[in-house]
Amino acid sequence: MKTYKPNEIKNIALVGSAGSGKTTLAEAMMYEGGVIPRRGSISAKNTSSDYRPVEQEYGSSVFPAVLYTEWKEHKLNFIDTPGADDFVGGVISALNVVDTGVMVINAVRGIEVGTEIISRHAKRLNKPLIFVINQVDHEKANFDHAVEQAKAAFGSKVVLVQYPVNPGIGFNRVIDVLKMEMYQWKPEGGKPDVLPIPKEEEEKANELHNALIEAAAENDEGLMELFFDKGSLTEDEMRAGIRKGLIARDMFPVFCVSAEKDMCVRRFMEFVINVAPSASSMPPSITEDGDEVPYDEKGPTSLYIFNTTVEPHLGEVIYFKVASGTVHEGDDLYNATNDAKERISTLYAVAGKNRTKVTEMMAGDIGATVKLKNTNNGDTLNEKDIHYKFGKIQYPNPRFRTAVKAVNTSDEEKLAEVLQRIHQEDPTFLVEYSKELKQMIISGQGEFHLNTMKWRIEHNDKLEIEFYPPRIPYRETITKYAYADYRHKKQSGGAGQFGEVHLVIEPYTEGMPAPTMYKINGVDSKISVKDTEVVELPWGGKLVFYNCIVGGVIDARFMPAILKGIMEKMEEGPLTGSYARDIRVSVYDGKMHPVDSNEISFKLAGRHAFSTAFKQASPKILEPIYDVEVLVPDEYMGDVMGDLQTRRAIIMGMEADSGFQKLMAKVPLKEMQRYSTALSSITGGRASFTMNFSGYEKVPAEVQDELLKAYQEEKEEDE
């Protein structure tokens, strides 16, 4: 295999909703380039990209698959991404390293919610998009309707390069309005016959040709002047204008294919090679320090790691993009994150499950290596004395969480290792042991996402696990001031224990003035603050601790012990054992003994006094609230809104968004359990949502009563 230069490399991501045919298109592209001798199929479970057991079990992509083909003296790297929204992490990692996104659209279903979600990621990353309407040979294919939907969603920038003459059963002809030719295929597909445009199609073809010329000319003043002078543009001039429009995201060219029959795939690949931007024509990569790094094969060597997988017989496979310079087999590179030295022992050009060893790769190319010891997703590897560091990939927040444990308790340690490995492969899969909840919590993009992980663990790692409901990280606080005192006294021969603490607690709000007066036992009592300690609580909120002791009734050396006792009770709130927050405490009186007082005595006195006061201060339970955005087709809006309202949601608003409705609400985390599954059921999988933590709010009285009762029953069971 030859070594390709940056201007000979094209990097694209095949993106689109599940069922759009990305994997089938990938097979046809590799077949046409001679990388594979025959095309695999989903039904036969022999495609190059969906080769892992879980993908063959489900019949769909779960992981992004790095692939390549060689075509017309160019290397075309492409990444086949999952279509299910639960595996959006693969889409995002792919879009971060390619130069162009290819949005594959099902000619039957048209623009779907998944299409819109993916296009948002492409827009955020400023990636050009080419639309490929696939399955135009399906009996229910509606190419024109799919184009109308695309224009409704993306505007007049959607411009046809091709259209099918006879979509549906028997499809075999396409008019190309860039080349102004008609292609016709035999039943086996592949290389078409090139024919003149039939007379009955000339008017439509000329109209679309002129629209394409105008769209191309709009992106270049020089081309616009040529267009005005000549009234037309040559094919090469049109290509130059389309390329500029693509890079600027001012044009979304539309193609049509039947990937399954290998019709129009060659022409699409030709367009990508001739028109889509190469790595060298894209803007330079930007480091975290703001430095520009052009795709120059003669520059310093730098690799960006964007994906890792664990493969049988190979171990961990690290996928990278060459950001600068030329990497050679045997090079020593240094990790910009941890300074670890890594040897590139082997280089591979990757075609899914097939890998071709190469000796070098130049800037802009995508490849893989193995046996790196201290390198993970998002790391940068540089040659010595080079300090480029590219930013981490930004993934969406999780939308589904569950607690997990091994069925056999002796497997808990192994389970933790497996979960961490899966997180390295899929950064949208999060795992943590919650000390607060006393559970191992895993989070992902949906129930299907986590069930897929469960299947892998049970079938690949032979570990039997079970999911069970995760606890909610409630918080406790108070709503009014209260006071209490407690004397700890213990005598059991020899030195005893003695400590007495009097304190006041009250709700804390940011910016409130220090206390000067409290009503204690019906008497207004002046308070003099001697010392203040503000504790930023790890779980959110604050504890403000005032030393208001006068006359030395409690020695200053015992104040940290009192604070420690209070903190212990803050970590195990008096109501439900949840963390307490946003409270201030004033210790204003007490007593000590010259012999028996010690730190443990005052810690226990402070703890009990705080607990007593807390229960008298109208305590409330707070619950986590999330900002939820649901993108939903119009016809399901009422059902989705009704379902949210049963979840105690507060609807914040709604607005039209690219042919869909966006519903915004604030919803308690407790009510979001299994929401992804419910939303999919309500909308037939056509809606999607995001959720981001908003803050804590007081639970309704009836919910608090339920929580208190449940906590009391749990304590009684433990006893």
Helices and strands as residue ranges (DSSP letters): G 6-8, E 9-15, H 22-32, H 53-58, E 65-71, E 74-80, G 85-87, H 88-97, E 100-106, H 113-124, E 129-134, H 143-154, G 155-157, E 158-160, E 162-164, E 173-176, E 181-184, E 193-195, H 199-217, H 221-230, H 235-247, E 252-256, H 265-274, G 279-281, E 285-286, E 292-293, E 302-311, E 315-324, E 326-328, E 332-335, E 341-343, E 347-351, E 354-358, E 360-362, E 366-370, E 380-382, E 400-406, G 409-411, H 412-425, E 430-434, E 439-444, H 447-460, E 465-468, E 475-477, E 482-490, E 497-507, E 517-520, E 523-526, E 531-536, E 542-547, G 556-558, H 559-570, E 579-580, E 583-591, H 599-616, E 620-632, G 634-636, H 637-645, E 650-657, E 660-668, G 669-672, H 675-683, E 688-698, H 701-718
